[in-house]
Amino acid sequence: MNEKAFQDYWQQNQCWGCGNNEHGLHIKSYWDVDESICVWQPNTYHMAGPAGFLNGGIIATIIDCHSICTAIANEYRIERRDLDSKPLIWCVTASLKLHYLLPTPVDKPLTLKAKVKEKEKKKTLINCSLISNKLETVKAEVLAVRVNPDKWYK
């Protein structure tokens, strides 16, 4: 894996899940050949109602963020550009489909694995899995759409 995470290249990103938000989750995503990987350790304050399990909204956030960052990194790859090169490439979420398979514990590191399933023009379809203790707890499909970053970042 690369030493520098995708998110480390995009200093203007203030996202709560994957950006430079001081109160955020600070997930970090890396290429592992054609799959992106993120290992993240939740805290007990990320729990759902039942003690010991991760809140579903937090799960949705980390999957969304990891998948969108994967789509952005893939756009840079297609253009054979460095992740910090100009002009900035940006994608947003058009659709997020989650299938919660098992409760996800908060006491172990979690692994997110994402792959590009389909790519056409401005759209990228990403498949993402959340894995805890070698078990897939959530399956997701995220549709990312490339947008003009000038409308999002000044």
C-alpha positions as CSV (number, residue, x, y, z in Angstrom):
1,M,0.0,0.0,0.0
2,N,1.0,3.6,-0.5
3,E,2.4,5.4,2.5
4,K,0.1,8.4,1.9
5,A,-3.7,8.0,2.1
6,F,-5.9,9.4,-0.7
7,Q,-7.4,11.9,1.8
8,D,-4.0,13.3,2.6
9,Y,-3.8,14.8,-0.9
10,W,-7.0,16.7,-0.6
11,Q,-6.4,19.3,2.2
12,Q,-9.5,21.3,1.2
13,N,-11.8,18.4,2.1
14,Q,-13.6,19.2,5.3
15,C,-15.8,16.1,5.3
16,W,-16.8,14.7,8.8
17,G,-16.0,11.2,7.7
18,C,-12.9,11.5,5.5
19,G,-11.7,15.0,5.6
20,N,-9.7,17.5,7.7
21,N,-12.5,18.1,10.1
22,E,-11.1,18.3,13.6
23,H,-14.2,16.5,15.0
24,G,-14.4,13.9,12.2
25,L,-13.7,10.2,11.8
26,H,-10.5,10.7,9.8
27,I,-10.7,7.5,7.7
28,K,-7.7,6.8,5.5
29,S,-7.9,4.9,2.2
30,Y,-5.1,3.3,0.2
31,W,-4.8,1.4,-3.1
32,D,-4.0,-2.3,-2.8
33,V,-3.6,-3.0,-6.5
34,D,-7.2,-2.5,-7.9
35,E,-8.9,-2.5,-4.6
36,S,-8.9,0.3,-2.0
37,I,-8.5,-0.6,1.7
38,C,-9.2,1.4,4.8
39,V,-8.6,0.1,8.3
40,W,-10.5,2.1,11.0
41,Q,-10.9,1.6,14.7
42,P,-14.3,2.9,16.1
43,N,-14.6,4.2,19.6
44,T,-17.2,3.3,22.2
45,Y,-18.9,6.6,21.6
46,H,-19.7,5.4,18.0
47,M,-22.1,2.7,19.4
48,A,-25.6,2.1,18.4
49,G,-28.4,1.4,21.0
50,P,-27.1,-2.1,21.9
51,A,-23.8,-1.7,23.7
52,G,-20.8,-2.9,21.8
53,F,-22.1,-2.4,18.3
54,L,-21.4,0.3,15.8
55,N,-24.1,2.8,14.9
56,G,-25.6,2.3,11.4
57,G,-25.2,5.9,10.5
58,I,-21.5,5.8,11.3
59,I,-21.3,2.6,9.1
60,A,-23.1,4.5,6.3
61,T,-20.7,7.4,6.6
62,I,-17.4,5.4,6.5
63,I,-18.7,3.3,3.6
64,D,-19.8,6.4,1.7
65,C,-16.6,8.3,2.3
66,H,-14.3,5.3,1.5
67,S,-16.2,4.6,-1.7
68,I,-16.3,8.2,-2.9
69,C,-12.6,8.6,-2.2
70,T,-12.0,5.4,-4.2
71,A,-14.0,6.9,-7.1
72,I,-12.0,10.1,-7.0
73,A,-8.7,8.2,-6.8
74,N,-9.8,6.1,-9.7
75,E,-10.5,9.2,-11.8
76,Y,-7.0,10.4,-11.2
77,R,-5.7,6.9,-12.1
78,I,-7.6,7.0,-15.4
79,E,-6.1,10.4,-16.2
80,R,-2.7,9.2,-15.1
81,R,-2.3,12.1,-12.7
82,D,-1.0,12.5,-9.2
83,L,-3.8,12.7,-6.5
84,D,-2.7,16.3,-5.7
85,S,-2.4,17.5,-9.3
86,K,-4.5,20.4,-10.6
87,P,-7.2,20.8,-11.6
88,L,-8.9,19.1,-8.7
89,I,-11.1,16.1,-9.4
90,W,-14.2,15.7,-7.2
91,C,-17.1,13.2,-6.9
92,V,-20.3,13.2,-4.9
93,T,-22.7,10.5,-3.8
94,A,-25.7,9.9,-6.1
95,S,-26.8,6.7,-4.5
96,L,-25.9,4.7,-1.4
97,K,-27.3,1.2,-1.0
98,L,-26.4,-0.7,2.2
99,H,-27.1,-4.3,3.2
100,Y,-26.5,-4.8,6.9
101,L,-25.6,-8.5,7.2
102,L,-24.4,-8.7,10.8
103,P,-24.0,-6.4,13.8
104,T,-20.6,-4.7,13.6
105,P,-18.6,-4.7,16.9
106,V,-16.9,-1.5,18.0
107,D,-14.1,-3.2,19.9
108,K,-12.1,-4.4,16.9
109,P,-10.5,-2.6,13.9
110,L,-12.7,-2.6,10.8
111,T,-11.6,-3.0,7.3
112,L,-13.3,-1.4,4.3
113,K,-12.6,-2.9,0.9
114,A,-13.9,-1.1,-2.3
115,K,-13.6,-1.9,-6.0
116,V,-14.8,-0.1,-9.1
117,K,-17.6,-2.3,-10.5
118,E,-18.5,0.0,-13.5
119,K,-17.2,3.2,-15.0
120,E,-19.0,5.3,-17.6
121,K,-18.4,9.0,-18.4
122,K,-19.0,10.9,-15.1
123,K,-20.4,7.9,-13.2
124,T,-18.6,5.3,-11.2
125,L,-20.3,2.4,-9.4
126,I,-18.3,1.1,-6.4
127,N,-18.9,-2.1,-4.5
128,C,-17.8,-1.9,-0.9
129,S,-17.6,-4.4,2.0
130,L,-17.2,-3.7,5.7
131,I,-15.3,-6.5,7.4
132,S,-14.9,-7.1,11.2
133,N,-12.9,-10.1,12.5
134,K,-12.8,-11.7,9.1
135,L,-16.6,-11.5,8.7
136,E,-18.4,-9.3,6.2
137,T,-20.9,-7.3,8.2
138,V,-22.1,-4.8,5.6
139,K,-22.3,-4.9,1.7
140,A,-22.7,-1.7,-0.2
141,E,-23.1,-0.2,-3.6
142,V,-22.2,3.4,-4.1
143,L,-22.8,5.5,-7.2
144,A,-20.4,8.3,-7.5
145,V,-20.8,11.2,-9.9
146,R,-17.9,13.5,-11.0
147,V,-18.7,17.1,-10.5
148,N,-17.1,20.5,-11.1
149,P,-15.1,21.2,-7.9
150,D,-15.2,24.9,-8.6
151,K,-18.9,24.8,-7.5
152,W,-17.9,23.1,-4.2
153,Y,-14.5,24.6,-3.3
154,K,-13.6,28.2,-3.5
